[in-house]
Amino acid sequence: MRRGCLALVLLAVAPVSRGEAADPPGDSCPSHLFVLGRSKNANIVVYDANRNAAGDLAGSDPVVAYWLLNGESGAREELNLVERQHAYGIDVVPGKTPGTFEMAFKAGRDRRLVVRMLNGCPAVTGAIGGHDGVLRKLFVQSKEGGSLPKVEYVEFFGEDLATGEPLYERFVPGKQPK
C-alpha cells in the first residue's frame, strides 16, 4: 500500500522534459484518449492513441503519454524516465479480445482499463464510479509540504458506455471504497 501511495505522490511532483506535438490530420475522433490534470500547475499529461496506417491501434505501442505545458495551449514535452517508470507511466499488454489492450497506471496497478476501438475511435474504457465508462480526464489534488507533496485525492471523469451520461469518481489514497 505504501508503494502505491508513493507513486501517487510522484504524480503531483514530477518535472518535465522536451518533445513535440502532432495530431493526425482529418481525424473526427477526440484528439486525446484522456488527459491528467494536477492542482500543482496548468501542465497536463496527455494520453493519445498510437494508430497504424490503417487506423487501428499500433500493436507495439498503442498508447503514448507526454506533457502539454500550460495545458492545451502549451508546448509538448516527453515524459522523463522517472515519470514513465513511476508517476505517469502505464503498462499496456495485448487484451483478451483481438484488437484490444489492457492498460494500468504504474502508480495504481489495481485499476485495469481497456484500450480499444469504440465507434471507429480509440478509447480507454473501465469502471468509473461503479459503471462501465469511457475515461476522459483524471485530476490529481495534492497538498504541498515536506520533501514530497501528498496526494489528497484523484478524480476520474468519463462517460457511461450504455447511456453517454457523465461519470465521476473520487479516489482517496489509503481509503477503502464504500
FENGI-V6636 format. One record per backbone hydrogen bond with DSSP energy under -1.0 kcal/mol. CO is the residue of the C=O (numbers start at 0). NH is the residue of the N-H. E is the energy in kcal/mol with one decimal. If there is no record, write none. Layout:
co->CO nh->NH e->E
co->CO nh->NH e->E
This chain:
co->0 nh->4 e->-1.9
co->1 nh->5 e->-2.5
co->2 nh->6 e->-2.1
co->3 nh->7 e->-2.0
co->4 nh->8 e->-2.1
co->5 nh->9 e->-2.0
co->6 nh->10 e->-1.1
co->8 nh->11 e->-1.2
co->9 nh->13 e->-1.6
co->17 nh->77 e->-1.8
co->33 nh->46 e->-2.5
co->34 nh->137 e->-2.5
co->35 nh->44 e->-2.4
co->36 nh->139 e->-2.4
co->43 nh->67 e->-2.6
co->44 nh->35 e->-2.8
co->45 nh->65 e->-1.8
co->46 nh->32 e->-1.9
co->46 nh->33 e->-1.5
co->47 nh->63 e->-2.5
co->49 nh->57 e->-3.5
co->51 nh->54 e->-2.1
co->55 nh->51 e->-2.7
co->61 nh->49 e->-2.6
co->63 nh->47 e->-2.8
co->65 nh->45 e->-3.6
co->66 nh->76 e->-1.8
co->67 nh->43 e->-2.3
co->67 nh->70 e->-1.1
co->70 nh->73 e->-1.8
co->74 nh->68 e->-3.0
co->76 nh->66 e->-3.5
co->79 nh->83 e->-2.5
co->80 nh->84 e->-2.4
co->81 nh->85 e->-1.8
co->82 nh->87 e->-1.7
co->82 nh->88 e->-1.5
co->88 nh->105 e->-2.6
co->90 nh->103 e->-1.9
co->92 nh->101 e->-2.9
co->96 nh->99 e->-1.9
co->99 nh->94 e->-3.0
co->100 nh->114 e->-3.2
co->101 nh->92 e->-2.4
co->102 nh->112 e->-3.0
co->103 nh->90 e->-2.8
co->104 nh->107 e->-1.1
co->107 nh->110 e->-1.3
co->112 nh->102 e->-2.8
co->113 nh->124 e->-3.0
co->114 nh->100 e->-2.1
co->115 nh->122 e->-2.7
co->117 nh->120 e->-1.5
co->120 nh->117 e->-3.6
co->122 nh->115 e->-2.5
co->123 nh->134 e->-2.7
co->124 nh->113 e->-2.9
co->125 nh->132 e->-2.8
co->127 nh->130 e->-1.3
co->130 nh->127 e->-2.6
co->131 nh->160 e->-2.6
co->132 nh->125 e->-2.2
co->133 nh->158 e->-1.7
co->135 nh->34 e->-1.5
co->136 nh->156 e->-2.8
co->137 nh->36 e->-2.9
co->138 nh->154 e->-2.9
co->139 nh->38 e->-2.2
co->140 nh->151 e->-2.6
co->140 nh->152 e->-1.5
co->142 nh->149 e->-2.6
co->149 nh->142 e->-2.6
co->152 nh->140 e->-2.5
co->153 nh->170 e->-3.5
co->154 nh->138 e->-1.9
co->155 nh->168 e->-1.8
co->156 nh->135 e->-2.8
co->156 nh->136 e->-1.9
co->157 nh->166 e->-2.9
co->158 nh->133 e->-2.7
co->159 nh->163 e->-2.1
co->164 nh->159 e->-3.2
co->166 nh->157 e->-2.0
co->168 nh->155 e->-3.2
co->170 nh->153 e->-2.8
co->171 nh->174 e->-2.1
